[in-house]
Amino acid sequence: MRICRICNNSERLDTFKVKEMMFGLGESFDYFKCPVCGCLQLAEIPADMSKYYPSDYYSFNMKVPEPGPMRAWLRKKRDAYAIRQLGIIGGLLNWIFPDPLLSLYAGLSPETRILDAGCGTGSLLWRLREAGLPNTAGIDPYNTQEIRYGNGLVIAKRQLNEASGEWDLITWHHSFEHIADPLGELRKANELLSDNGKCIVRLPVVDSLAWEQYGTDWVQIDAPRHIFLHSRKSLGIVAEKNGLEITSIDYDSTAFQFWGSEQYVKGIPLTSDRSYLSNHSKSVFTSRDIRSFEKRARELNRTGEGDQAVIFMMKKSYGRK
Ligand SMILES: [Zn+2]
C-alpha cells in the first residue's frame, strides 16, 4: 500500500506517470500526490540513482567563476556591497547589476557560520567567501571527491546527516527536492543549528500555476531526480515534525517554468539541441516569447503562485515573536 511519506495519509493518492526529460532517456516514473498535505512524490526511489546524475549533470560543471581579474574585482566589490553594504564602487555596481540571490545574505556578519547542503562545486559559497563571509562550508554527496579552494573553502563529499559543528545558517539551493529523507534532513539541521540560527530552503513548489497548467509536463518535476515536490503545507509539516517553523516565504520563479514546460509538452528534452537551454536561436521561442514568460513569472511571484519558493525557517521557540 502506498503511503504519503510526509503526513502518512494513504487514501485517495492520485498517481501520475512522469517521463525523464532532462536527458530524454525515455523512462517513465510513477509519482503520487497526497490530497492531505499536497506533496507530489516519487513512488519508488530507484536503487541506483547515480545513473540519473551523469558526469555532465549541470551542477558538477558549474565552474567556480574565473573571469578576468578586472571583472572578478568588480564582482567582488558588488557582492561585498550587496552583503555588507561596504564600498562606493560596489554600491554603484550593485545598483546597476543587482544579484537577487545575494539579498538572502544581506546584513550577515563575517562571523556567521554558513553551511550549504547539496552545493555542487560550491560556486555561490566561493563568492560569499570572496565577499567577506569566511565561515562558509559546503557538502554534496554526489561530488566525486572533496574540493579545496585557494581561498580556504572546502566542499566535503558527504550528506547532512554526516555533518558536524554548529551553524547559524543552513541552506539548500534546489537540493532539498533531491533528498530521499526530508524529515531526517531537517531533524539533523535542527541539531546543527545554533539557537537563533536560520534555514533557507529554495525549492520548486507544487502549489503553483505551472503544476496546475502543465501537470506531468511541468519541467520542475524533473523525474526521477526530484523525489519530493513539496507544497507549502507539506514542507510546513516536515519543519513542524522537527521542531522548526516556517517564518516567511518568498518566490523566485523564472521564465524557465514556461519555456521548460512548453518544451516538455512538445517532447523536447531540456538538454536537446533544440532546447532554449542549449541554443536560443534553434529553440521554438522568440525573444518576445521569453520576455512574456519573464513578465508572467514576476507576476506569479508577486501573487505567490510561482513554481519556486524561498522558505525561511527557525527553531520553533525562536521563530515565534
Ligand atoms: Zn501527505
Residues whose N, C-alpha, C, O or C-beta is under 5 A from the ligand:
A	BS01	ZN	C4 I6 C7 N8 N9 C34 V36 C37 G38
